[in-house]
Amino acid sequence: MKLVDGQLGSVHADEAARGRVSYVRVKNWGSGRQDDIGDLQVESTSEAAAMDAPFYEQLARRLQMMEAEGELAVVRPPGAPPLPPVEAWAFAESHYVQHMVDLLCVHTALEQGISRALAALQQEDASQDRARLAEVVGLLGFDHGLARSAHIAADLAIICADPARVPSPLPNAAAFAQYIRLAAERCERAEEGEELTSAAARLMASAYVVHLTLLTSGMRIGAAATERLGLFAKQAVHTYRTYPDEVGRPLEAFVTAVNAAGDALEQRGREAFVVALPGAMQRASLLLEALARTA
């Protein structure tokens, strides 16, 4: 999966042939403006991260640095062919349904996990550290109308009127969902200190990458699927279009939430967040497996 023109998930044919996962730095992602996405310009990957930049911008730069150091590489099974470029994807209905099932599996686990973690962190006798983590988890916890599980389920119900046609999640999606659930469980039982910070960071990083990919590459993939499968006529586009009025521009709302989360975190929490990013990003990358098929 590659970030190209502001879109995570666009894969060039030559890089797909090498099985690479790549990210680059985009100049104006900090605005979060959906209208800017088509005109994004790429900067040199050697640019140093500016520590005084908004947290969303810092994370984008850190992902770039991690890719340059090979931390985001996704290992394919021995003998597995490389993923085809996006332009060659068949976008068959069965592929899209599987992709939506996988998304639903992960988004449901994420929303439930955040609810569980918040319940544990917001107890009346919570310490200052727990209260701070609760604030940050809440900021990334979709109180801003960004939660998608209900809308993904609605689209699936339209496309697959017969529940018997709905497949089970693929192993990669099930594994990511389990990773999220375990992080939430650790938030519930962890003592103060490093264990709690690490568990919360895994949950927050998962929320960050799941919604980052949906609001960037997911929108472009959704547009392609809508055109190829006639989803607009079927009114099966809730995943990409149905947001509360108060959200406004979803990507901008997400950027605002991420920046506020960064402001609320102490240095230890920001460092733990960054440490958790590679694992979460690799797992999110694998959610494209169902769609990356030519036939």
N, C-alpha and C positions, 0 to 999 in steps of 0.2 A: 504494500500500500504506500502511496506517495502523495505528499502535499504538493499540488501543482496549481498555480493560479488561485491559491486560497482554498483549495479543495482537498481535504484528506481523502484518499481513496482513488485518485486518478493515477493510473499506472501506464508508464511509457512502455512500448513493446520491447525496446532493448533492455530496459532494466528488469522488466518482468521475466525476460529470458534468463536473467542472472539470479532471479529469485530474491531480489533486494527489497527491503523496506526502507524508504527514504523520506526525510522531512527536510524542508528548507525554510529559511526565514523570509517572511513577507512583510513589506514595509508598513502597510497601513492596516494591519489586523487589529491594532489597538482601538480603532474606532468602533469595530463591531457592526458597521453599517452594512446591511444586506445589499444595498445598491452598489457598494464599492466592490463586491466580490468579483465581478467580471473583469475589473480593471486593475487587479492587484499586481504589484511588481515585486520581483524577487530580489533580495539583497544577497551579498556575499555571505557564505556560511562561516567566514572567519571573524565576523563582527562580534565583539565581546558583549556579554550581557550587561546591561545597565541596571545596577541594583536599585536605583531610584525610580525606575520605570514602574508603571502599574503592574500588579501581580499577574494579570492576564498576559501582559507583554513579556514579563520575566519568564513565565512558563513556556511561552512559544519559543523564546530564545534557548531555554534550557533543553527543550525537546530537540532543537536543531543541534545543539552541542552533543547531546546523547547519541543522536544518529551518527554524527561524525566519528564518535568513538565506538560505534557498533553496538550500543546498548539496546537499541530498538529492533535489532534483527530478529525476524521470526524464522525459526528453524522448521523446514518442511520435512516430512517423513522421508526416509531413504527411498530413492527411486520414484518419488512423487514428481510429476511434471510441474514446471513453473506455472504460476497463475497467468491466464491470458490477459491482454490489455483490456481495459474497460470497453473500448470500441468494438471488441469482438464478442462481448457478452450477449448471450441469446435472449435474456430477459423473458424466458418462458414463464407462464403463469405458475407452474409448479415450483420453479426456482424462486420466484418472488414470494410465494406463500411460505416456503421454507425459511427464507430470509426474515419474513415478518414474524414467524413463529420463534425464531432465534432471538430477534429483538425483544419480543414480548417476554420471553423467558428472562432475559437479562434486566430489562426495565422493571419488571415486576419484582425481581429479587432486590434490585436497587432501592425501589420505593419502600418495600417492606423492611429492608435492612436499615434504612435511614430512620424510619419510624421507630424501630426497636432501639436503635442507638440513642435517639433523642429521649425516649422514655427513660433510659438508664442514666443519661447525662443530666437530665433536668429535674432530678429528685430535689425535694425541698432542702435537704442538708448537703447539697452538692458543693464541692470546693470551688474556689475561683478558677482553677484549671479546668475542671469539668464544665463549669458555666461558660468559659471561653470556647471550649471545643463544641459545646452545644450550640453556641451562636454561629460558629463557622459551619458545622454540619447543617444547621437550619438554613443558612444562606445558600448552600448547595443542595438543599433538600426539597427543592421544587415547590416552595411556598409561593413562588412567583408565577405559577401557572404553566411551568415548563414540563410537568410530569406527562409522560406519553403513554403509559401502559393502557389506560382506558381507550385511548384513541387508536392505538395499534390493534387492540382487541376488536374495536368497532369495524375497522377496515377488514380484518380477517373474517369477521362474521358476514360481511357483505360478499367478499370474494368466495368464501367457502360456506355456502349456506348449509351444507351437510357436514356436521361435526366429524363424521367418520372420515372425511377427506383431509382433515387437519393432521399433519405429521407431528411426531415428537421432535423436540429440539435436538439439533446435532450435538455431538460430544463437546465441541469447542464452546458452544453457548452454555451448555449445562455446566461445564467446568468453570466458566466465568461467573455464572450465577452462584455456584458453590463457593467460589473465592469471596464473593461479596457477602454471602450469608455468614461465612466464618469470620470475616472482619467485624460484622455486626455483633456476632456472639462474643467476640473478644472485647468489644466496647462494653458489653453488658457485664462481663465478669472481671475485667482488668482492674488492677489496683492503680493508684496514682503513679504518674511518672512515665517512663519510656514505653512501657507496654501499652498503656492507654493511648498515648500520643501516636504510636505506630499503628494501632488498630484503627483509630479515627482517620489517620492519614490514608490508609488503604481504602477506606470507604469514600473519603473525599476525592481521592485521585480517580477512583472508579467512576464517581458521579461526573467529574470533570471530563474524562475522556469519552464517556458514553454520550454525553450531551454535546461535546465539542464535535464529535464525528457526525452526529445526527444533524446538527445545525449547519455543518459545512458540506462535507461530501454527501451526507444523507439527503440533503435537499436536492443536490444535482442528480443523485441516483434516483430519488423519488420522481423527479421531473421526467427522467428517461423512462422509468417504469410506467408512469401515468400515460405517456404518449404511446408506448408500445402495447399496453394492456387495456387502454381505454378506461382508466380508473376514474377520471373526472366524470365521465358520463355515468359511471356506476355509483358515483358519490363515495368512493372508497379512498379519499385523500385526507382523512381526518388527522393522520399522523403528521402531515406536513403543514396543514392549513388551519386546524382548529386550535386556537389559543384564545384565552379570555381577553376582552377588550383592554383591560388594564396592562396587559403584557406589552402591547405596542409591537415593536420589532423584537422577535424572540432572541435573535443573536445579540442585540444590544442589551437586552435584559440579562442574558447569560453573562456577558462581559462585565456588566455592572455588579452582578452577584459574585463573580470570581474576584474582582478587584476588592470588593468589600470584605470577602473572606480573607484575602491576603492582609488587609489592614488589621483585621481582628486577630490574626495569628501572631504568636511570638516567633522569634527566630527559630527555636527548636521545632515548632510545628511546621513552619515553612520548609525547613530542611527535611523533615520526615515526609512531607507531601512530595517533595522532589524525588526522594528515594523511592517512593511508591509508584512514581509515574511510569517507568519502563514496563513493569509487570502489567499494569492496567492497560497501557497502550498496546502492548503485544496482544493481549486478550481481545481488546476491541478490534484490532486489525483482522483477527481471525473470523469475525462475524460476517465478513464478506464472502466467506467460503461458498455459501449456497448460491450466491449470484454470479460468482466468477467462473461461469461455465459457458462453453460455446455451443452446446447442444443439449 
